[in-house]
Amino acid sequence: MDWFTPVDIYCERLGPGFWAEPLNAISNLSFPLFAALAALTARTRGTDLMGWVLIVMAALIGVGSFLFHTFANRWSELADVLPIWSFVAVYIIALTAKLRAKPPPPAVVAAIALAAVATLIFLAMGEGTPPETLPAAPTKPDPLNGSGQYAPAVIAMAVFGIIMFRRRHPQRWWLAAAVGTFLLSLTFRTLDRDICTSLPQGTHFLWHLLNGAMIGMILQLYLRVQRPPAEAI
């Protein structure tokens, strides 16, 4: 694999320049902004070490995505997906542990970590494949424009949602808001390719803005959840 192979899969990019995707690049400020708001909450309410780790990882999602939407090649694509799926894996483990009276079993932690690594490898090898490496036979375009890769994150949020609403957890509405925001952001990500002719700048930048807000919501959820004193979920 050539790590400097250009990747061009978004409406806004019309050339190879560093600032060829200005909206897609600058909109990544959403991630450090909402991470900073979470840091203010953490300073006010207090949090454990994992809370601070998640806040830093959330900010790094914006850094990785900025690199991808400016350099737009294979190595920056990996810099984009690595922080995202690392955050997802660590967040699932951290929230599971905090909702329980005791840490999750090692087997659960290992399964989540392996799933995250497998997803990361799949994304690094698949998304943005340059045309010259595609098979010669015509293929139908992905109707979801690559958004199907985020199905594991949607499933994880749904599982946590079912648990928290069944227990009428006081912080469940943070998760409900995050799920709604994430589904809306996925919609804009999916539409980006098909709306190019009528909206040349595309809608991917809205995916960044809304995803930053969604990450901010689940950070607030984590920071506000209190560990139960006894029985686990």
Backbone torsions as a table, in degrees:
resi	resn	phi	psi	omega
1	MET	NA	132.1	176.1
2	ASP	-89.2	113.3	-174.7
3	TRP	-70.1	-10.1	-179.7
4	PHE	-106.4	10.8	176.1
5	THR	-63.6	126.4	-179.5
6	PRO	-63.0	145.5	176.6
7	VAL	-123.0	121.4	-178.1
8	ASP	-132.1	96.6	-175.7
9	ILE	-131.7	15.3	-177.5
10	TYR	-127.7	149.6	-177.7
11	CYS	-53.5	-45.9	-168.4
12	GLU	-66.0	-30.2	-176.0
13	ARG	-77.9	115.5	178.4
14	LEU	-115.9	0.6	-179.3
15	GLY	-160.4	-177.7	-174.5
16	PRO	-90.0	2.2	-172.9
17	GLY	-68.4	158.8	-179.7
18	PHE	-60.5	-41.0	-178.6
19	TRP	-101.9	32.9	179.2
20	ALA	-73.9	-14.5	177.0
21	GLU	-127.1	66.6	-174.2
22	PRO	-61.0	-43.9	179.7
23	LEU	-67.5	-43.5	178.9
24	ASN	-63.3	-32.9	-179.3
25	ALA	-77.4	-52.5	-174.0
26	ILE	-68.7	-30.8	-179.3
27	SER	-63.7	-13.5	177.0
28	ASN	-70.5	-8.9	173.3
29	LEU	-61.8	-18.7	178.8
30	SER	-57.2	-36.9	-175.8
31	PHE	-69.4	-54.0	176.7
32	PRO	-64.2	-28.5	178.2
33	LEU	-63.5	-51.0	-179.5
34	PHE	-71.5	-27.2	173.6
35	ALA	-66.2	-38.0	178.0
36	ALA	-65.8	-39.3	176.4
37	LEU	-63.3	-38.8	176.6
38	ALA	-65.9	-36.2	177.8
39	ALA	-63.0	-37.4	176.2
40	LEU	-62.9	-41.8	177.1
41	THR	-63.6	-41.5	-179.7
42	ALA	-63.1	-38.8	178.6
43	ARG	-68.7	-34.5	-177.9
44	THR	-77.0	-45.7	-174.1
45	ARG	-94.6	-20.0	-173.0
46	GLY	83.8	151.0	178.3
47	THR	-157.8	170.0	176.7
48	ASP	-86.2	178.0	-179.9
49	LEU	-60.0	-38.8	-177.8
50	MET	-63.2	-32.9	176.8
51	GLY	-60.0	-44.5	178.8
52	TRP	-67.8	-36.7	177.1
53	VAL	-60.6	-44.8	-179.8
54	LEU	-65.3	-37.2	178.4
55	ILE	-62.7	-45.0	178.6
56	VAL	-64.5	-42.7	-179.8
57	MET	-63.5	-35.9	178.2
58	ALA	-63.4	-42.3	178.0
59	ALA	-63.9	-36.6	-178.7
60	LEU	-68.8	-23.0	174.3
61	ILE	-59.3	-43.1	178.4
62	GLY	-64.4	-38.1	179.2
63	VAL	-64.2	-47.3	-178.8
64	GLY	-63.1	-41.9	179.9
65	SER	-67.9	-37.3	176.5
66	PHE	-59.9	-43.3	178.9
67	LEU	-60.9	-40.4	-178.2
68	PHE	-68.2	-39.2	-176.2
69	HIS	-85.0	3.2	173.1
70	THR	-113.1	-52.7	178.4
71	PHE	-77.8	-35.8	174.3
72	ALA	50.3	56.9	174.9
73	ASN	-141.8	-172.7	-172.3
74	ARG	-66.0	-43.8	-177.6
75	TRP	-68.0	-35.9	179.1
76	SER	-74.8	-24.8	173.5
77	GLU	-64.2	-41.3	176.2
78	LEU	-66.5	-38.4	176.5
79	ALA	-63.4	-23.3	177.8
80	ASP	-78.2	-50.5	-173.2
81	VAL	-79.1	-28.2	-177.5
82	LEU	-61.0	-50.0	178.1
83	PRO	-63.6	-34.8	-178.5
84	ILE	-62.2	-55.2	-174.5
85	TRP	-76.5	-25.1	172.0
86	SER	-64.5	-43.5	178.5
87	PHE	-61.7	-45.7	-178.9
88	VAL	-57.8	-48.1	-177.7
89	ALA	-63.7	-47.1	-178.0
90	VAL	-66.5	-39.7	-178.8
91	TYR	-63.6	-44.7	-179.9
92	ILE	-59.2	-46.0	179.9
93	ILE	-64.3	-44.1	-176.8
94	ALA	-65.7	-45.0	-178.3
95	LEU	-69.5	-38.4	176.4
96	THR	-58.7	-43.9	179.5
97	ALA	-65.3	-37.3	-176.6
98	LYS	-75.7	-29.1	178.2
99	LEU	-78.0	-15.1	-179.4
100	ARG	-101.5	163.9	175.9
101	ALA	-80.4	-14.9	179.1
102	LYS	-143.3	159.4	-178.8
103	PRO	-60.6	153.4	178.1
104	PRO	-65.6	155.0	179.3
105	PRO	-59.1	148.5	178.7
106	PRO	-54.4	-33.7	-179.4
107	ALA	-63.8	-37.5	178.5
108	VAL	-66.8	-44.7	178.3
109	VAL	-59.7	-45.0	-179.2
110	ALA	-64.0	-40.5	-179.3
111	ALA	-64.4	-42.0	178.8
112	ILE	-64.8	-43.1	-179.7
113	ALA	-63.7	-43.3	179.6
114	LEU	-64.8	-40.1	178.2
115	ALA	-62.7	-40.2	179.6
116	ALA	-66.0	-42.2	179.6
117	VAL	-64.6	-43.5	179.6
118	ALA	-62.5	-41.6	177.8
119	THR	-63.1	-42.7	-179.9
120	LEU	-61.7	-44.2	179.4
121	ILE	-63.4	-42.2	179.0
122	PHE	-60.5	-44.5	-178.9
123	LEU	-66.9	-43.7	-177.6
124	ALA	-63.3	-32.6	-177.3
125	MET	-89.3	-20.1	-170.5
126	GLY	-108.2	-48.5	-171.3
127	GLU	-69.6	137.6	175.4
128	GLY	74.0	24.1	179.9
129	THR	-59.0	125.4	-178.1
130	PRO	-63.6	149.9	-174.7
131	PRO	-56.0	-34.9	-174.9
132	GLU	-69.4	-14.3	179.6
133	THR	-99.5	-2.2	-179.7
134	LEU	-80.6	154.2	177.7
135	PRO	-63.6	152.1	-176.6
136	ALA	-67.7	-31.7	-178.6
137	ALA	-66.3	141.8	180.0
138	PRO	-65.1	141.0	178.7
139	THR	-125.9	149.4	178.5
140	LYS	-75.4	138.6	177.8
141	PRO	-66.0	146.9	178.2
142	ASP	-63.7	118.9	-177.9
143	PRO	-63.5	-21.5	179.9
144	LEU	-96.4	1.0	177.7
145	ASN	54.7	38.3	177.4
146	GLY	84.5	-2.2	-177.8
147	SER	-72.4	-16.3	178.4
148	GLY	-61.7	-20.9	179.8
149	GLN	-63.8	-19.9	-178.4
150	TYR	-92.1	8.7	177.5
151	ALA	-57.3	-40.9	178.3
152	PRO	-59.1	-36.7	178.8
153	ALA	-67.4	-39.9	178.1
154	VAL	-64.1	-42.3	179.7
155	ILE	-63.0	-44.2	180.0
156	ALA	-61.0	-43.2	179.2
157	MET	-65.1	-37.4	179.0
158	ALA	-65.0	-41.8	179.5
159	VAL	-62.4	-48.9	178.2
160	PHE	-61.4	-37.7	-180.0
161	GLY	-63.0	-45.9	179.2
162	ILE	-59.5	-45.4	-179.2
163	ILE	-61.9	-47.9	-174.5
164	MET	-70.1	-36.1	179.4
165	PHE	-74.6	-34.7	176.4
166	ARG	-64.0	-33.7	-179.8
167	ARG	-92.4	1.2	-179.1
168	ARG	51.2	46.7	-179.3
169	HIS	-63.7	136.6	-176.3
170	PRO	-62.9	-20.6	-179.2
171	GLN	-99.7	12.6	-173.8
172	ARG	-64.7	-26.6	-177.1
173	TRP	-72.9	-23.8	172.1
174	TRP	-62.0	-42.6	179.7
175	LEU	-68.9	-40.4	178.7
176	ALA	-60.3	-43.7	177.7
177	ALA	-64.2	-39.0	179.7
178	ALA	-65.2	-41.6	179.0
179	VAL	-62.7	-46.5	178.7
180	GLY	-60.2	-41.8	179.3
181	THR	-66.2	-40.2	-179.2
182	PHE	-66.0	-41.7	178.7
183	LEU	-64.5	-38.0	176.6
184	LEU	-66.1	-42.1	179.7
185	SER	-65.9	-37.4	176.1
186	LEU	-62.7	-35.7	177.4
187	THR	-61.4	-46.5	179.3
188	PHE	-65.7	-36.8	177.6
189	ARG	-63.7	-41.0	-178.5
190	THR	-67.8	-36.9	-177.1
191	LEU	-75.1	-17.4	-170.4
192	ASP	-52.6	-46.9	-176.2
193	ARG	-68.7	-38.7	-171.6
194	ASP	-85.3	-6.9	-175.7
195	ILE	-107.6	6.4	-174.6
196	CYS	-55.5	-42.0	-174.4
197	THR	-66.4	-35.6	-179.0
198	SER	-94.0	-20.9	-179.8
199	LEU	-139.7	85.2	-171.6
200	PRO	-56.2	-32.1	-179.7
201	GLN	-75.9	-10.3	177.0
202	GLY	73.8	-172.0	-178.2
203	THR	-123.6	8.3	-176.6
204	HIS	-65.7	-30.9	-179.6
205	PHE	-64.5	-28.2	176.0
206	LEU	-69.8	-31.9	173.1
207	TRP	-59.1	-43.1	178.8
208	HIS	-65.4	-48.7	-176.8
209	LEU	-61.0	-46.0	-178.4
210	LEU	-72.7	-35.1	178.3
211	ASN	-66.8	-37.3	175.3
212	GLY	-59.6	-42.4	177.7
213	ALA	-65.0	-41.4	179.4
214	MET	-62.5	-44.8	177.4
215	ILE	-60.3	-40.7	177.9
216	GLY	-60.2	-39.1	-180.0
217	MET	-66.4	-43.7	-178.6
218	ILE	-74.3	-24.6	171.2
219	LEU	-66.5	-44.0	177.4
220	GLN	-61.1	-38.8	176.8
221	LEU	-58.7	-50.4	-178.3
222	TYR	-60.9	-43.7	-176.2
223	LEU	-66.6	-25.3	-175.8
224	ARG	-97.5	-13.4	179.5
225	VAL	-73.8	134.0	176.4
226	GLN	-103.2	134.1	179.6
227	ARG	-66.4	130.1	179.0
228	PRO	-66.4	150.0	-176.7
229	PRO	-75.8	-22.9	-173.3
230	ALA	-134.3	-96.3	-166.1
231	GLU	-69.9	148.2	-179.0
232	ALA	-90.3	161.5	174.7
233	ILE	-81.7	NA	NA
